[in-house]
């Protein structure tokens, strides 16, 4: 791929366009940071562009289109599979932040898609037709969980909700126990093989200086957090107090790109989108199942643990010990958890007799077009 853009004097090939981008520095892939399931679609798009001898601009955008295609495919499958919260999945998928990530090279795009699909399979295990819960379902569930777990370990909490599925949902008690053991093993394998070194490096003090862009210092370690619980609690409290509203508004996308202030939407825009998400959680004619109390409790715990894991990862990997507010946490990190949140906050007292799906989709598309026009107007002065 890199050779496609090398200067012809180095690559020995005819450039694919009249624009010469010059020599390219080749950076070896990092299997921990660039997992195949997160980058394969983009790589296929780039490879196809090169095979078709397209110019570098077309190749660049073809990689992004393939990344978007796999994310959209996963979301569509999730919406088709899940017996609950279809509307919430569609609304979250149409958040400006979600679309922004889907249309980029970000590994968040397939990660969000896999998280949606994992949530759908968990919901199917709890509320789907019992005759569909068999070997084929178990294979699908375990494969998706195996792909999701190493992407970001905290999102494996979604799959762990399945550990609390009642045995009555299985053909036998033996099948129930076997499946739940396999869930634990499938999560443990990628963590112990792919992510263990990274997780271990975050948990212990390295004794060396860490870098964050142009800044140098010492990051927090797990021992630092545990050795002074009062200070750690105050840091966590201050972080939520200072940045909590920012995280919430950036889930739908208060500001895209590199969070440029001049392209931030007016504050009422993300508020309206969050309101649309809350409406999407309401039961309607096509999505009337009310999750059980046990599912909602376990789901709430999973969301809480995953959210804390998101904050903890940036606390240990992006925050200096001299800082009193955790750095680096972004609202987009909570997008994969939103479908599960929808199931948790659904109320038995709220139900709409007609379908909410299409009206919500058209509403979100309208908001997206307004946001696009707003950014275009700002960019064009």
C-alpha positions as CSV (number, residue, x, y, z in Angstrom):
1,X,0.0,0.0,0.0
2,X,2.7,2.4,1.0
3,X,4.7,1.7,-2.3
4,X,1.7,3.0,-4.2
5,X,2.5,6.5,-3.0
6,X,6.3,6.4,-3.1
7,X,8.1,8.7,-5.4
8,X,8.7,6.9,-8.7
9,X,12.5,7.3,-8.3
10,X,12.3,5.1,-5.2
11,X,9.4,2.8,-6.1
12,X,10.4,2.3,-9.8
13,X,6.9,2.6,-11.0
14,X,4.8,5.1,-12.9
15,X,2.9,7.4,-10.6
16,X,-0.9,6.9,-10.7
17,X,-1.6,10.6,-11.0
18,X,0.1,13.8,-12.1
19,X,0.3,14.8,-8.4
20,X,3.6,13.5,-6.9
21,X,3.2,13.1,-3.2
22,X,6.9,12.4,-2.7
23,X,8.6,9.8,-0.5
24,X,6.5,8.2,2.2
25,X,7.8,7.0,5.6
26,X,6.7,3.4,6.2
27,X,5.5,2.7,9.7
28,X,5.3,-0.9,10.8
29,X,1.8,-2.0,11.8
30,X,1.1,-2.5,15.5
31,X,-1.1,-5.6,15.9
32,X,-2.3,-4.4,19.3
33,X,-3.3,-1.0,18.1
34,X,-4.4,-2.1,14.6
35,X,-6.3,-5.3,14.9
36,X,-7.3,-7.1,11.7
37,X,-11.0,-6.8,12.4
38,X,-10.6,-3.0,12.8
39,X,-8.5,-2.4,9.7
40,X,-9.3,-5.1,7.2
41,X,-12.2,-3.3,5.5
42,X,-10.1,-0.2,5.0
43,X,-7.2,-2.3,3.7
44,X,-9.4,-4.1,1.2
45,X,-10.7,-0.7,-0.1
46,X,-7.2,0.6,-0.5
47,X,-6.1,-2.7,-2.1
48,X,-9.0,-2.5,-4.6
49,X,-8.1,1.1,-5.5
50,X,-4.5,0.2,-6.2
51,X,-5.6,-2.9,-8.2
52,X,-7.8,-0.7,-10.3
53,X,-4.9,1.8,-10.7
54,X,-6.9,4.7,-9.3
55,X,-5.3,7.9,-8.3
56,X,-4.3,8.5,-4.7
57,X,-7.4,10.6,-3.9
58,X,-9.7,7.8,-5.0
59,X,-7.7,5.2,-3.2
60,X,-7.8,7.3,0.0
61,X,-11.6,7.7,-0.1
62,X,-12.2,4.1,-1.2
63,X,-10.5,3.0,2.0
64,X,-12.9,5.2,4.0
65,X,-15.9,4.0,2.1
66,X,-15.1,0.4,2.9
67,X,-14.6,1.2,6.6
68,X,-18.1,2.9,6.5
69,X,-19.6,-0.1,4.6
70,X,-18.5,-2.7,7.2
71,X,-19.8,-0.5,10.1
72,X,-23.1,0.1,8.4
73,X,-23.5,-3.6,7.6
74,X,-22.9,-4.5,11.3
75,X,-25.5,-1.9,12.4
76,X,-28.1,-3.2,9.9
77,X,-27.5,-6.7,11.1
78,X,-27.9,-5.6,14.7
79,X,-31.2,-3.8,14.0
80,X,-32.6,-6.8,12.2
81,X,-31.5,-9.3,15.0
82,X,-32.4,-7.4,18.1
83,X,-35.9,-7.9,19.6
84,X,-35.7,-4.7,21.6
85,X,-34.5,-1.1,21.2
86,X,-34.3,-1.1,17.3
87,X,-35.3,2.5,17.3
88,X,-32.5,3.4,19.7
89,X,-29.9,1.7,17.6
90,X,-31.0,3.6,14.5
91,X,-31.0,6.9,16.3
92,X,-27.5,6.4,17.8
93,X,-26.2,5.2,14.4
94,X,-27.4,8.5,12.9
95,X,-25.8,10.7,15.5
96,X,-23.4,13.1,13.7
97,X,-20.5,11.8,15.8
98,X,-21.3,8.2,14.7
99,X,-21.5,9.2,11.1
100,X,-18.3,11.1,11.4
101,X,-16.5,8.0,12.7
102,X,-18.1,5.7,10.1
103,X,-16.8,8.0,7.3
104,X,-13.2,8.0,8.5
105,X,-10.4,5.5,9.0
106,X,-11.1,5.3,12.7
107,X,-11.1,1.8,14.3
108,X,-14.1,3.1,16.3
109,X,-16.3,2.4,13.2
110,X,-16.1,-1.4,13.2
111,X,-15.9,-1.4,17.0
112,X,-19.2,0.4,17.3
113,X,-20.7,-1.9,14.8
114,X,-19.5,-5.0,16.7
115,X,-20.8,-3.5,19.9
116,X,-24.2,-3.0,18.4
117,X,-24.3,-6.5,17.1
118,X,-23.1,-7.9,20.5
119,X,-26.0,-6.0,22.2
120,X,-28.5,-7.4,19.7
121,X,-27.3,-10.9,20.3
122,X,-27.5,-10.5,24.1
123,X,-31.1,-9.1,23.7
124,X,-32.0,-12.1,21.5
125,X,-30.7,-14.5,24.1
126,X,-32.9,-12.9,26.7
127,X,-36.0,-12.0,24.7
128,X,-35.9,-13.7,21.3
129,X,-37.8,-16.8,20.3
130,X,-36.4,-19.8,22.3
131,X,-36.4,-22.0,19.3
132,X,-33.7,-19.7,17.8
133,X,-31.4,-20.2,20.7
134,X,-29.3,-23.2,19.6
135,X,-25.8,-24.1,18.4
136,X,-25.9,-21.7,15.4
137,X,-26.8,-18.8,17.8
138,X,-24.0,-19.8,20.2
139,X,-21.4,-19.8,17.4
140,X,-22.6,-16.4,16.2
141,X,-22.5,-15.0,19.7
142,X,-19.0,-16.3,20.5
143,X,-17.5,-15.2,17.2
144,X,-18.8,-11.7,17.6
145,X,-17.6,-11.6,21.3
146,X,-14.2,-12.9,20.2
147,X,-13.8,-10.1,17.6
148,X,-15.1,-7.4,20.0
149,X,-13.2,-8.2,23.2
150,X,-9.7,-7.3,22.0
151,X,-10.9,-4.1,20.2
152,X,-11.5,-2.5,23.6
153,X,-11.7,-4.8,26.5
154,X,-14.2,-2.6,28.4
155,X,-16.9,-3.3,25.7
156,X,-16.7,-7.1,26.5
157,X,-18.9,-6.1,29.5
158,X,-21.8,-6.1,27.0
159,X,-21.2,-9.8,26.3
160,X,-20.9,-10.6,30.0
161,X,-24.6,-9.7,30.4
162,X,-25.2,-13.1,28.8
163,X,-23.8,-14.8,31.9
164,X,-26.9,-13.8,33.7
165,X,-29.4,-15.2,31.2
166,X,-31.8,-17.7,32.9
167,X,-31.2,-21.4,32.3
168,X,-34.8,-21.6,31.1
169,X,-33.6,-19.9,27.9
170,X,-31.5,-23.0,27.0
171,X,-32.3,-26.5,26.0
172,X,-30.8,-27.9,29.2
173,X,-28.9,-26.8,32.2
174,X,-25.7,-28.5,30.9
175,X,-26.0,-26.4,27.7
176,X,-26.4,-23.2,29.8
177,X,-23.3,-23.9,31.9
178,X,-21.2,-24.8,28.8
179,X,-22.2,-21.7,27.0
180,X,-21.4,-19.4,29.9
181,X,-18.0,-21.0,30.4
182,X,-17.2,-20.5,26.7
183,X,-18.2,-16.8,27.0
184,X,-15.6,-16.4,29.8
185,X,-12.9,-18.3,27.9
186,X,-13.6,-16.5,24.6
187,X,-13.0,-13.1,26.4
188,X,-10.0,-14.3,28.3
189,X,-8.1,-15.6,25.2
190,X,-7.7,-12.3,23.4
191,X,-7.1,-10.4,26.6
192,X,-4.3,-12.8,27.8
193,X,-2.7,-13.1,24.3
194,X,-3.2,-9.7,22.7
195,X,-3.9,-7.1,25.4
196,X,-2.2,-8.5,28.5
197,X,1.1,-6.7,28.0
198,X,-0.7,-3.4,27.4
199,X,-3.0,-3.8,30.4
200,X,-0.1,-4.8,32.6
201,X,1.9,-1.7,31.5
202,X,-1.0,0.5,32.6
203,X,-1.3,-1.2,36.0
204,X,2.2,-0.7,37.2
205,X,4.5,2.3,37.5
206,X,7.2,2.2,34.8
207,X,9.6,4.5,36.7
208,X,10.2,6.3,33.4
209,X,8.9,9.5,31.8
210,X,5.8,9.2,29.6
211,X,5.0,11.4,26.7
212,X,1.7,12.9,25.6
213,X,2.2,14.8,22.4
214,X,4.8,17.4,23.2
215,X,4.3,17.1,27.0
216,X,6.4,14.8,29.2
217,X,5.6,13.5,32.7
218,X,4.7,10.5,34.7
219,X,1.3,8.9,34.1
220,X,-0.8,7.6,36.9
221,X,-0.5,3.9,37.7
222,X,-2.9,1.5,39.4
223,X,-0.7,1.5,42.4
224,X,-0.9,5.3,42.6
225,X,-4.7,5.1,42.6
226,X,-4.9,2.4,45.2
227,X,-2.3,3.9,47.5
228,X,-4.2,7.1,48.0
229,X,-7.9,6.4,47.7
230,X,-9.1,9.7,49.0
231,X,-7.0,11.7,46.4
232,X,-8.1,9.3,43.7
233,X,-11.8,9.7,44.6
234,X,-11.4,13.5,44.5
235,X,-9.7,13.3,41.0
236,X,-12.6,11.2,39.7
237,X,-15.2,13.5,41.3
238,X,-13.5,16.6,39.8
239,X,-13.3,15.0,36.4
240,X,-17.0,14.1,36.3
241,X,-17.9,17.6,37.6
242,X,-15.7,19.4,35.1
243,X,-16.1,17.2,32.0
244,X,-19.3,15.3,32.6
245,X,-21.6,17.6,30.6
246,X,-18.9,17.8,27.8
247,X,-18.9,14.0,27.5
248,X,-22.7,13.8,27.5
249,X,-23.0,16.4,24.7
250,X,-20.2,14.9,22.7
251,X,-21.9,11.5,22.6
252,X,-24.2,12.7,19.7
253,X,-21.5,15.1,18.5
254,X,-21.3,18.6,19.9
255,X,-18.1,19.1,18.0
256,X,-16.5,16.9,15.3
257,X,-13.0,16.5,13.9
258,X,-10.4,17.8,16.3
259,X,-13.0,19.5,18.4
260,X,-12.5,22.9,16.7
261,X,-14.4,25.5,18.6
262,X,-15.5,27.3,15.5
263,X,-17.3,24.2,14.2
264,X,-19.1,23.4,17.4
265,X,-22.8,23.1,17.1
266,X,-25.1,25.4,19.2
267,X,-25.7,23.6,22.6
268,X,-29.3,23.0,21.8
269,X,-28.4,20.7,18.9
270,X,-26.9,17.8,20.9
271,X,-29.6,18.4,23.5
272,X,-32.3,17.8,20.8
273,X,-30.4,14.6,19.6
274,X,-30.2,13.3,23.2
275,X,-33.9,13.9,23.5
276,X,-34.5,11.9,20.3
277,X,-32.5,9.1,21.9
278,X,-34.7,9.2,25.0
279,X,-37.8,9.1,22.8
280,X,-36.4,6.1,20.9
281,X,-36.3,4.2,24.1
282,X,-40.1,4.3,24.4
283,X,-41.9,1.2,23.5
284,X,-44.0,1.4,20.3
285,X,-46.1,-0.8,18.1
286,X,-43.1,-2.5,16.5
287,X,-40.9,-2.6,19.6
288,X,-43.1,-3.3,22.6
289,X,-41.0,-5.8,24.7
290,X,-40.3,-4.6,28.2
291,X,-37.0,-5.9,29.5
292,X,-37.1,-7.8,32.7
293,X,-35.9,-6.2,36.0
294,X,-32.9,-8.6,36.1
295,X,-31.8,-7.7,32.6
296,X,-32.0,-4.0,33.4
297,X,-30.1,-4.3,36.7
298,X,-27.3,-6.4,35.1
299,X,-27.3,-4.1,32.1
300,X,-26.9,-1.1,34.3
301,X,-24.0,-2.7,36.1
302,X,-22.4,-3.6,32.8
303,X,-22.7,0.0,31.5
304,X,-21.3,1.3,34.8
305,X,-18.3,-1.0,34.8
306,X,-17.6,-0.3,31.1
307,X,-17.9,3.4,31.6
308,X,-15.6,3.4,34.5
309,X,-13.2,1.2,32.5
310,X,-13.2,3.9,29.7
311,X,-12.3,6.6,32.3
312,X,-9.8,4.4,34.0
313,X,-8.0,3.6,30.7
314,X,-7.4,7.3,30.1
315,X,-6.6,7.9,33.7
316,X,-3.7,5.4,33.5
317,X,-2.7,6.0,29.9
318,X,-3.1,9.7,29.3
319,X,-3.1,11.6,32.7
320,X,0.0,12.8,34.5
321,X,0.2,12.3,38.3
322,X,0.4,16.1,38.7
323,X,-3.0,16.6,37.2
324,X,-6.2,16.6,39.2
325,X,-8.6,16.1,36.2
326,X,-8.5,12.9,34.1
327,X,-7.5,13.8,30.5
328,X,-8.4,12.3,27.1
329,X,-11.9,10.9,27.8
330,X,-14.2,11.7,24.9
331,X,-18.0,11.3,24.5
332,X,-17.5,9.0,21.5
333,X,-16.1,6.3,23.8
334,X,-19.6,5.8,25.2
335,X,-21.3,5.3,21.8
336,X,-21.0,1.5,21.8
337,X,-22.8,1.3,25.2
338,X,-25.9,3.4,24.1
339,X,-28.1,0.5,22.8
340,X,-27.6,-1.2,26.1
341,X,-28.4,2.0,27.9
342,X,-31.7,2.2,26.0
343,X,-32.7,-1.2,27.3
344,X,-31.8,-0.2,30.9
345,X,-33.8,3.1,31.0
346,X,-36.9,1.7,29.1
347,X,-40.0,2.3,31.2
348,X,-43.1,0.0,31.4
349,X,-45.2,3.1,31.9
350,X,-44.4,4.7,28.5
351,X,-45.7,3.3,25.3
352,X,-46.7,4.8,21.9
353,X,-49.4,3.0,20.0
354,X,-47.9,3.8,16.6
355,X,-44.5,3.2,15.0
356,X,-41.7,5.6,16.0
357,X,-39.0,4.1,13.8
358,X,-39.4,6.0,10.5
359,X,-40.3,9.4,12.1
360,X,-37.2,9.2,14.3
361,X,-35.0,8.2,11.3
362,X,-36.3,11.1,9.2
363,X,-35.9,13.5,12.1
364,X,-32.3,12.5,12.7
365,X,-31.5,12.7,9.0
366,X,-32.9,16.3,9.0
367,X,-30.7,17.1,12.0
368,X,-27.7,15.7,10.2
369,X,-28.3,17.8,7.1
370,X,-28.7,20.9,9.3
371,X,-25.4,20.1,11.0
372,X,-23.7,19.5,7.7
373,X,-24.9,22.8,6.3
374,X,-23.8,24.6,9.5
375,X,-20.3,23.2,9.2
376,X,-20.2,24.1,5.5
377,X,-21.3,27.6,6.3
378,X,-18.6,28.0,8.9
379,X,-15.9,26.6,6.7
380,X,-16.9,28.9,3.8
381,X,-16.9,31.9,6.1
